[in-house]
Amino acid sequence: METKTAIIILAAGQGKRMRSNLPKPLVPVAGRPIIDHLIDAVRAAKVSTISVVVGHQAERMRSHLDDTVHTPLQSVRNGTAHAVDVARDTVSEADEVFVFVGDSPLISTASIDKLQKAHRETGAACSFLTADFAQHYPYARVIRDPQGSVTAVIEERDCTPEQTEITEYLTSHFLFDAAALWSVLDRIETHPVTGERYLTDAIGLLLKEGARVEAVSIEDWRELVGLNTPEDVAWAETVIASV
């Protein structure tokens, strides 16, 4: 029986630092909206169901996306775990669920395929893309044991000084076994400082249950960078021009 795959793309935020009247996923990079670059890569990877979580300027986002894309509404942005919950019904028939952030236009189909291949070969409950970053970003750090297995993922704000020196980042490009995702999603607690629920916490819950979590490393860390400012857009355009 063929495995049914779906993706939830998190695209509800306003993106104030982008200094644009457009919702951030519609900001053009190399002449095309950020979200279009990402959806093209996903479709080329033959993901059958695409669900884009909308929020800020939701109707503008919906009018841009075609009718094959689900657009669940996150009316109150309560974190990435909440956003996935909002989209749950739209991907309910999938056996595997990708969850990607909607501001990463550089990710390649080859990397999506690599993630899926590793996920299936290892039988992981959750796999995610990672890389050794050549410059600092405020992303979660991947913690491994001496054998190389993932033991934790810690958001930068919660890292010890030593952990902040780690250059292997998690950038929220996940692939979950659907049953594993739904089994832990409702148990993700609200962060005591931000008041939001973060999908990253699913990793800790799965590891605690003895489930397998795989970090799938790619060579080009630039694919995993999220764009937040006009300067980031200009940087991404130079990357696109160079490949």
N, C-alpha and C positions, 0 to 999 in steps of 0.2 A: 504494500500500500504506500502510495506517495505521501511524503511528509508535507503537511500544509504549513506554509511559512507566512508570517505577517510582520509588519514593522510599525511601531509607534514612533513618530517623530515629534519631539517636544518643541513646539514653536509658538507658545502662548505669550511669551514675555514682550515687554515694550521695547527694551533695548535703548534706554535713554542715552547711553554713552555714544550711540551711533550718530546722534544729532541729526536725525532725519525724520521727516513727516511720515515716512513709510514704516510699516511694521518691519522689524529687523529681518525676517526671512525674505522679504521682498526687496531689500537693498541690493542693487546690482553689483555684481563682481564680474569683470571682463564682459560686460554687456548683458548679463543674464542674472535674474534674481538668485540669491543664495540658495533658496529652497529648490530651485529648478536643477541646479548642479547636483544636489544631493539626491533628488528623486530620480534623475537620470541614472545615477550610479546604482541605486537600489533596483530600478526596473531592469537594468542590464544584468543584475545578479539574480533575476527571476524570482523576486519576492512577490508572492501573489496578491497579498492584501496590504494596502498602504493606508495608514491612519495618521493624519496630521492634527495634533492637538492645537487648537486656536484659542486666542484670548483677546489680546490687544488688537483692535481693529479687525475683529473676527470676520465681519462681512466682507471686508476688503480682501482678506486672505481667502475666504471661500470663493469669491468671484474670480480669483486668479487660478485656483486649483480646479482641475477638471472633475467630471462627475465620477470618475473611477476612484477618487481619493475620498476617504471618510474624513470628516472634519468635526470631531467632538469638541465641545466648548468647555474650557476651564475658566469659568467666570470669575472665580477667586483663586489667585495663584498661591497655593499652599504647598508648593514644593514639587519635586519631580515624582515622588511616589504618588502624590495626589493626582498629578497629571496622567500617570499611567492608569490609575484607577478610573479616571474619567473616560479613558479610551477602551476600557476592558471589554465592553459589549461589542465594540466594532471589530475585535480580533478574537472573538470567543471560539471560533472554529479552528484556530491555528494550533498546531502541535509545537511550533517554535515561534518565539516572539523576539524580534530585534527591538531594541529601544535605543534610538540615536537622538542626540541634540540637533536642533534644526539650524544651527549657525556654522556648520562645518562643510563648506562647499568643496573642499579639496580631497575628501575621501574617495578612494578609487573602488571600482567594482572588484578588482583583484584582492583588495584588502577585505572586502565584505565576504568574498568567496573563501579567503583564507580563514577568516573567523568561523564561518559555517563548517568548513572541513575539519578544523581542529575540534570544534564543539562536538561534532558527530563522532569523530574517531575516539575521543576520550570519554564520551558518555557523560559530559559535564552537565550539571544543573544550570550553571551560568558560566558563560565565557565572555571576555571583553577584550577589546583591542587596547594595546599599550605600546609604548615606545620609550627609548632613552632620549629625553629632550635635551637639545643643545642650548636652550635658553629657558629662563624661569617663567612659569605660568602658575597661577594660584589654583592648581588642580590637586585632587586627592593623590596620595602617595600609595604605591603598591608595596606591601610588606611581604617578604618571602623568608622561608626558613633556609637553613644551609643546603638543603636538597633542591631548592628552587621552587618549592610549592608555595602557592599563595596562602598566607595565614591571616591577612587582614588588609583592608583598604581604609585609609584614614584621611579625612578631609584636612586640607592644609591648616585651617583654623584650629583643629584639634591635635595637630602634630606636636611632638616634642621638638626641641631644637635640633636634635640629631636626625629625626625623621624628615625634617624639612630639607635636609641635604640630599635626600634621595631624588634622583632624576628620572626614575621610572614612574610615569603618571598614569592615572585612570582618567579618561576624558569623556566618559558616559557614552560609549559605543558598545552596547551589550547585545548578547544573544542568550535568551533564557529558554530552557525547557518550560513550556507553558504551564504545566501542572505545578512545577516547582515555584514559578513566579507567583502564581495565584495563591499558593500555600503560605507564602510569607508576606505578601503585600499588605494584608490587613493588620499584620503584627508590627509593622514599622511604626515606631513611636515618633512623636513630635520632638524636634530638637529643642532643648531647654532655653537656648539663647535666641534662635531665629523664629521659633514657633512654626517651622515648616517640617514636612516629612520628606526625607531624601531617599531616593531609590538606591543609592550607594549602600544604605544600611541593610539591604537585602542580602548582600554578600556575607556580612557577619552572621546573619540569621541562618543562612544556608550552611556556612562553615560549622556553626555550632551544632547543626544537625548531622554533621558528617558528610554532607553533600560535596561533590567535587566542583571546584571553581578553577577555571583555567584563564590565565593571562596570556593572550596571544600577541606576541611582539611583532611589529612591522619595522622595516628599516627607516622609512621616511616619516619622521615625527610630525612633519608639517601637515600631513593629511588629517591629523587629529586636532588641529588647532581650531578653536571657536573664534569667530570674528565678533568683536564688540565695539570697535571704534572705526572712524574713517581711515585712520592710520593702518589698522588691521586689514581693511579692505585693500588699500594700496599695496600692502605687503603681499596679500594673497594674489593680487593681479600680477605681481612680479614672479611669483612662484608658477602661476599658470603659463606665463609667457616663456618660462625657462624650460618647460618640459615638452 
